[in-house]
Amino acid sequence: MAGGQERILRQRIKSVNNTRKITKAMELIAASQIGRSQARIVANRLYHDGMRRIILEAALGDPAGAKSLLAEPERVTAAVVVVIAGDRGLSGAYNSSVLRAGERLVIQRRSQGTAVRLIVVGKKAPGFFRFRGIDVAASFTGFSDRPTFSDAREVAAAAAAPFIDGEVQEVVLVSTAFLSAATQSVTTRRLLPLTLPEAPAVSEPTGLKGYTEFEPEVEKLLTYLAPRALESEIFTALLEGAASFHTSQQRAMAAASDNADELSLTLTRIMNRARQDSITTEIMEIVGGAEALRARK
């Protein structure tokens, strides 16, 4: 019995050690991807900030012309919700956090009488929402780990088209913001109508300091820039989502490796104890047999 238990424990220890090799390799791969993802975020920041600055200047230069794309809608009867998740799991709470935030937003908007058109990114998203009875209008997969600007352009086109055609009054993005290697948070923010953070209200008559001439007029210019700004915002969200995914996976695989080490040590102690019990039993049987022979003599 003890020998059979020892054999089973050896097999379990071997299985745990093999699993640890996999989790350790995934941890190292994810750690190597974090630096690259952060470098891409930094490289994109110049274009992202430049696009926001252009829109800000155009809006402040002609508040009346910018009203169509910057004004708050009086009533939101339909909206597009874009949810950015991952293509793969084994990343802790990364996918579940952003998907549940998207689900809560959809339920909230529908309870307010708003028709929601859902667009998702990542293989984990479509099944999550369909299982909960939420229809997915469009899904994009296969690039969440290393997104390109062309990927962001496809997602932006699907999100902007209903807004430009007047079918929806709002486009909202749910994604994971990469604040630092230690901090990532799920954020929900409006992409369209365009917003001007940290800027004075566009209705102020002061306008820009200096002289700026726009060609064509601001209204047409912003109509053209709105999809470009949306592409920039979605691309930034994709980059930050990729960095957040790799960071979450690195932490999850590090924890899994530590747990595998602890489990292997625990099983080894149990196996050694079982072996000691087996040896003790054999010694007792030998001593008992010797005593019986001595008694016969």
QUIURRA-V912632 format. One record per residue. N is the residue number from 1. PHI is phi in whole degrees, -180 to 180 (NA if undefined). OMEGA is omega as a letter, one per 30 degrees, with the letter a starting at -180 (none if undefined). D_LAST is the distance of its C-alpha to the last C-alpha in Angstrom with 2 decimals. Layout:
n=N phi=PHI omega=OMEGA d_last=D_LAST
n=N phi=PHI omega=OMEGA d_last=D_LAST
//
This chain:
n=1 phi=NA omega=a d_last=32.74
n=2 phi=-65 omega=l d_last=32.82
n=3 phi=-64 omega=l d_last=33.58
n=4 phi=-65 omega=l d_last=36.46
n=5 phi=-65 omega=l d_last=37.81
n=6 phi=-64 omega=l d_last=37.73
n=7 phi=-65 omega=l d_last=39.68
n=8 phi=-64 omega=a d_last=42.25
n=9 phi=-67 omega=l d_last=42.73
n=10 phi=-62 omega=l d_last=43.29
n=11 phi=-64 omega=l d_last=45.96
n=12 phi=-66 omega=l d_last=47.63
n=13 phi=-63 omega=l d_last=47.70
n=14 phi=-62 omega=l d_last=49.24
n=15 phi=-64 omega=l d_last=51.81
n=16 phi=-64 omega=l d_last=52.72
n=17 phi=-66 omega=l d_last=53.18
n=18 phi=-65 omega=l d_last=55.40
n=19 phi=-63 omega=l d_last=57.45
n=20 phi=-63 omega=l d_last=57.84
n=21 phi=-60 omega=l d_last=59.29
n=22 phi=-68 omega=a d_last=61.91
n=23 phi=-64 omega=l d_last=62.84
n=24 phi=-68 omega=l d_last=63.07
n=25 phi=-64 omega=l d_last=65.35
n=26 phi=-66 omega=l d_last=67.53
n=27 phi=-61 omega=a d_last=67.71
n=28 phi=-67 omega=l d_last=68.99
n=29 phi=-65 omega=l d_last=71.47
n=30 phi=-63 omega=l d_last=72.84
n=31 phi=-63 omega=l d_last=73.14
n=32 phi=-70 omega=a d_last=75.16
n=33 phi=-81 omega=a d_last=77.48
n=34 phi=-62 omega=a d_last=78.26
n=35 phi=-61 omega=l d_last=80.37
n=36 phi=-65 omega=l d_last=82.32
n=37 phi=-65 omega=l d_last=83.00
n=38 phi=-65 omega=l d_last=84.24
n=39 phi=-64 omega=l d_last=86.50
n=40 phi=-68 omega=l d_last=88.05
n=41 phi=-63 omega=l d_last=88.73
n=42 phi=-64 omega=a d_last=90.52
n=43 phi=-65 omega=a d_last=92.49
n=44 phi=-80 omega=a d_last=93.64
n=45 phi=-62 omega=a d_last=94.72
n=46 phi=-63 omega=l d_last=98.07
n=47 phi=-66 omega=a d_last=99.18
n=48 phi=-61 omega=l d_last=97.90
n=49 phi=-67 omega=l d_last=99.75
n=50 phi=-64 omega=l d_last=102.85
n=51 phi=-64 omega=l d_last=103.03
n=52 phi=-64 omega=a d_last=102.80
n=53 phi=-67 omega=l d_last=105.51
n=54 phi=-62 omega=l d_last=107.89
n=55 phi=-65 omega=l d_last=107.50
n=56 phi=-61 omega=a d_last=108.02
n=57 phi=-65 omega=l d_last=111.22
n=58 phi=-65 omega=a d_last=112.58
n=59 phi=-68 omega=l d_last=111.88
n=60 phi=-74 omega=l d_last=113.46
n=61 phi=-73 omega=a d_last=116.40
n=62 phi=-145 omega=a d_last=117.35
n=63 phi=-58 omega=a d_last=115.63
n=64 phi=-67 omega=l d_last=117.72
n=65 phi=-70 omega=a d_last=116.75
n=66 phi=-87 omega=a d_last=113.06
n=67 phi=-62 omega=a d_last=113.01
n=68 phi=-64 omega=a d_last=111.96
n=69 phi=-104 omega=a d_last=108.65
n=70 phi=-115 omega=a d_last=107.99
n=71 phi=-72 omega=l d_last=109.16
n=72 phi=-71 omega=l d_last=106.70
n=73 phi=-67 omega=a d_last=106.85
n=74 phi=-66 omega=a d_last=108.34
n=75 phi=-148 omega=a d_last=105.89
n=76 phi=-99 omega=l d_last=102.85
n=77 phi=-94 omega=l d_last=102.66
n=78 phi=-148 omega=a d_last=100.50
n=79 phi=-147 omega=l d_last=98.24
n=80 phi=-104 omega=l d_last=96.05
n=81 phi=-115 omega=l d_last=92.57
n=82 phi=-106 omega=a d_last=90.82
n=83 phi=-117 omega=a d_last=87.05
n=84 phi=-108 omega=l d_last=85.34
n=85 phi=-122 omega=a d_last=81.56
n=86 phi=-109 omega=l d_last=79.19
n=87 phi=-86 omega=a d_last=78.26
n=88 phi=-127 omega=l d_last=74.54
n=89 phi=-99 omega=a d_last=71.96
n=90 phi=54 omega=a d_last=68.98
n=91 phi=-134 omega=l d_last=71.43
n=92 phi=66 omega=a d_last=70.41
n=93 phi=-95 omega=a d_last=73.16
n=94 phi=-59 omega=a d_last=76.01
n=95 phi=-69 omega=a d_last=76.84
n=96 phi=-63 omega=a d_last=76.06
n=97 phi=-65 omega=a d_last=78.18
n=98 phi=-74 omega=l d_last=81.33
n=99 phi=-69 omega=l d_last=80.98
n=100 phi=-70 omega=l d_last=80.61
n=101 phi=-64 omega=l d_last=83.59
n=102 phi=-65 omega=l d_last=85.59
n=103 phi=-63 omega=l d_last=84.54
n=104 phi=-61 omega=l d_last=85.62
n=105 phi=-66 omega=l d_last=88.96
n=106 phi=-62 omega=l d_last=89.64
n=107 phi=-63 omega=l d_last=88.85
n=108 phi=-63 omega=a d_last=91.01
n=109 phi=-65 omega=l d_last=93.98
n=110 phi=-68 omega=l d_last=93.80
n=111 phi=-67 omega=l d_last=93.74
n=112 phi=-89 omega=l d_last=96.97
n=113 phi=87 omega=a d_last=98.60
n=114 phi=-97 omega=l d_last=98.28
n=115 phi=-77 omega=a d_last=97.53
n=116 phi=-110 omega=l d_last=94.86
n=117 phi=-107 omega=a d_last=94.60
n=118 phi=-97 omega=l d_last=91.16
n=119 phi=-122 omega=a d_last=90.60
n=120 phi=-125 omega=l d_last=87.10
n=121 phi=-124 omega=l d_last=85.63
n=122 phi=110 omega=a d_last=82.03
n=123 phi=-67 omega=a d_last=79.75
n=124 phi=-76 omega=a d_last=77.94
n=125 phi=-79 omega=a d_last=81.16
n=126 phi=-58 omega=a d_last=82.43
n=127 phi=-64 omega=l d_last=79.27
n=128 phi=-59 omega=a d_last=78.97
n=129 phi=-76 omega=a d_last=82.49
n=130 phi=-67 omega=l d_last=82.57
n=131 phi=-63 omega=a d_last=79.38
n=132 phi=-97 omega=l d_last=81.29
n=133 phi=76 omega=l d_last=84.38
n=134 phi=-107 omega=a d_last=86.52
n=135 phi=-71 omega=l d_last=88.57
n=136 phi=-108 omega=a d_last=88.66
n=137 phi=-73 omega=a d_last=92.11
n=138 phi=-154 omega=l d_last=90.99
n=139 phi=-135 omega=a d_last=87.80
n=140 phi=-129 omega=a d_last=87.31
n=141 phi=-136 omega=l d_last=84.02
n=142 phi=95 omega=a d_last=82.65
n=143 phi=-138 omega=a d_last=84.10
n=144 phi=-66 omega=l d_last=82.67
n=145 phi=-72 omega=a d_last=80.57
n=146 phi=-137 omega=a d_last=83.54
n=147 phi=-72 omega=l d_last=86.78
n=148 phi=-116 omega=a d_last=90.14
n=149 phi=-68 omega=l d_last=93.62
n=150 phi=-65 omega=l d_last=94.36
n=151 phi=-64 omega=l d_last=91.46
n=152 phi=-62 omega=a d_last=92.96
n=153 phi=-65 omega=l d_last=96.35
n=154 phi=-65 omega=l d_last=95.04
n=155 phi=-64 omega=a d_last=93.49
n=156 phi=-64 omega=l d_last=96.65
n=157 phi=-63 omega=l d_last=98.88
n=158 phi=-67 omega=a d_last=97.01
n=159 phi=-82 omega=a d_last=97.20
n=160 phi=-81 omega=a d_last=100.81
n=161 phi=-56 omega=l d_last=102.50
n=162 phi=-64 omega=a d_last=102.41
n=163 phi=-70 omega=a d_last=103.65
n=164 phi=-66 omega=l d_last=106.54
n=165 phi=-78 omega=l d_last=107.50
n=166 phi=83 omega=a d_last=107.60
n=167 phi=-77 omega=l d_last=104.83
n=168 phi=-129 omega=a d_last=102.70
n=169 phi=-108 omega=a d_last=103.72
n=170 phi=-157 omega=l d_last=100.60
n=171 phi=-125 omega=a d_last=97.80
n=172 phi=-120 omega=a d_last=94.66
n=173 phi=-115 omega=l d_last=91.74
n=174 phi=-117 omega=a d_last=88.14
n=175 phi=-153 omega=l d_last=86.06
n=176 phi=-106 omega=l d_last=83.72
n=177 phi=-87 omega=l d_last=85.52
n=178 phi=-95 omega=a d_last=83.89
n=179 phi=-87 omega=l d_last=84.68
n=180 phi=-163 omega=l d_last=82.19
n=181 phi=-65 omega=a d_last=78.77
n=182 phi=-100 omega=a d_last=77.32
n=183 phi=-134 omega=l d_last=79.70
n=184 phi=-135 omega=a d_last=80.73
n=185 phi=-140 omega=l d_last=82.37
n=186 phi=-79 omega=a d_last=83.60
n=187 phi=-123 omega=l d_last=87.39
n=188 phi=-127 omega=a d_last=90.00
n=189 phi=-145 omega=a d_last=93.56
n=190 phi=-86 omega=l d_last=96.78
n=191 phi=-100 omega=l d_last=98.05
n=192 phi=-134 omega=f d_last=101.26
n=193 phi=-57 omega=a d_last=103.76
n=194 phi=-62 omega=l d_last=103.50
n=195 phi=-116 omega=a d_last=102.70
n=196 phi=-122 omega=a d_last=103.88
n=197 phi=-67 omega=l d_last=101.28
n=198 phi=56 omega=l d_last=102.48
n=199 phi=-133 omega=l d_last=106.06
n=200 phi=-66 omega=a d_last=109.09
n=201 phi=-60 omega=a d_last=110.14
n=202 phi=-69 omega=a d_last=112.12
n=203 phi=-81 omega=a d_last=114.87
n=204 phi=-67 omega=a d_last=115.90
n=205 phi=-78 omega=a d_last=119.32
n=206 phi=-67 omega=a d_last=118.57
n=207 phi=65 omega=a d_last=117.06
n=208 phi=-85 omega=l d_last=116.03
n=209 phi=-81 omega=a d_last=117.37
n=210 phi=95 omega=a d_last=119.57
n=211 phi=-120 omega=l d_last=120.83
n=212 phi=-131 omega=l d_last=118.71
n=213 phi=-114 omega=a d_last=120.16
n=214 phi=-111 omega=l d_last=118.13
n=215 phi=-140 omega=g d_last=118.89
n=216 phi=-73 omega=a d_last=118.58
n=217 phi=-64 omega=a d_last=118.86
n=218 phi=-58 omega=a d_last=115.82
n=219 phi=-60 omega=l d_last=115.19
n=220 phi=-69 omega=l d_last=114.94
n=221 phi=-63 omega=l d_last=113.05
n=222 phi=-70 omega=l d_last=110.36
n=223 phi=-62 omega=l d_last=110.17
n=224 phi=-77 omega=a d_last=109.22
n=225 phi=-76 omega=a d_last=106.97
n=226 phi=-57 omega=l d_last=105.02
n=227 phi=-63 omega=l d_last=102.89
n=228 phi=-66 omega=l d_last=102.42
n=229 phi=-65 omega=l d_last=101.32
n=230 phi=-64 omega=l d_last=98.94
n=231 phi=-59 omega=a d_last=97.47
n=232 phi=-64 omega=a d_last=96.99
n=233 phi=-66 omega=a d_last=95.30
n=234 phi=-70 omega=l d_last=92.94
n=235 phi=-63 omega=l d_last=92.12
n=236 phi=-62 omega=l d_last=91.32
n=237 phi=-65 omega=l d_last=89.10
n=238 phi=-65 omega=l d_last=87.31
n=239 phi=-64 omega=l d_last=86.70
n=240 phi=-68 omega=l d_last=85.40
n=241 phi=-66 omega=l d_last=83.25
n=242 phi=-64 omega=l d_last=81.70
n=243 phi=-64 omega=l d_last=80.98
n=244 phi=-66 omega=l d_last=79.50
n=245 phi=-62 omega=a d_last=77.30
n=246 phi=-64 omega=l d_last=75.88
n=247 phi=-66 omega=l d_last=75.32
n=248 phi=-65 omega=l d_last=73.55
n=249 phi=-67 omega=l d_last=71.41
n=250 phi=-61 omega=l d_last=70.46
n=251 phi=-67 omega=a d_last=69.34
n=252 phi=-65 omega=a d_last=67.48
n=253 phi=-71 omega=l d_last=65.63
n=254 phi=-64 omega=l d_last=64.79
n=255 phi=-65 omega=l d_last=63.28
n=256 phi=-65 omega=l d_last=61.38
n=257 phi=-64 omega=l d_last=59.99
n=258 phi=-64 omega=l d_last=58.89
n=259 phi=-65 omega=l d_last=57.22
n=260 phi=-65 omega=l d_last=55.43
n=261 phi=-61 omega=a d_last=54.12
n=262 phi=-66 omega=l d_last=52.90
n=263 phi=-66 omega=l d_last=51.29
n=264 phi=-62 omega=l d_last=49.58
n=265 phi=-65 omega=l d_last=48.17
n=266 phi=-64 omega=l d_last=46.97
n=267 phi=-66 omega=l d_last=45.27
n=268 phi=-64 omega=l d_last=43.65
n=269 phi=-64 omega=l d_last=42.18
n=270 phi=-64 omega=l d_last=40.91
n=271 phi=-64 omega=l d_last=39.36
n=272 phi=-64 omega=l d_last=37.67
n=273 phi=-66 omega=l d_last=36.32
n=274 phi=-65 omega=l d_last=35.02
n=275 phi=-64 omega=l d_last=33.41
n=276 phi=-63 omega=l d_last=31.76
n=277 phi=-62 omega=l d_last=30.48
n=278 phi=-64 omega=l d_last=29.09
n=279 phi=-64 omega=l d_last=27.36
n=280 phi=-61 omega=l d_last=25.97
n=281 phi=-64 omega=l d_last=24.65
n=282 phi=-64 omega=l d_last=22.96
n=283 phi=-62 omega=l d_last=21.34
n=284 phi=-63 omega=l d_last=20.11
n=285 phi=-67 omega=l d_last=18.66
n=286 phi=-64 omega=a d_last=16.88
n=287 phi=-64 omega=l d_last=15.52
n=288 phi=-64 omega=l d_last=14.55
n=289 phi=-66 omega=l d_last=12.70
n=290 phi=-63 omega=l d_last=10.85
n=291 phi=-65 omega=l d_last=10.00
n=292 phi=-67 omega=l d_last=8.88
n=293 phi=-64 omega=a d_last=6.47
n=294 phi=-64 omega=a d_last=5.25
n=295 phi=-65 omega=l d_last=5.46
n=296 phi=-65 omega=a d_last=3.80
n=297 phi=-68 omega=none d_last=0.00
//
